[in-house]
Amino acid sequence: MEFVDPDEHIKVQELLKEVLTQGFEYNNQYGMVHKDGTRINVNMNAAAARDADGLYVRTICMITI
């Protein structure tokens, strides 16, 4: 969340909740912030990784510009 535009934090948190219930979320548009402070728009795909027993392990995100 450190690189997510502060105006987008709630939207990204909702995405991550959906990932936990649905298992994935694709083609979501967000604003992120470079280290120098400039804002860029990105596309984020996210999926929940689960172990052999189906227990949540981590969330995997792919971000493209």
Secondary structure, DSSP 8 states (H G I E B T S, - for coil): -TTB-GGGHHHHHHHHHHHHHHSEEEEEEEEEE-TTS-EEEEEEEEEEEE-TTS-EEEEEEEEE-
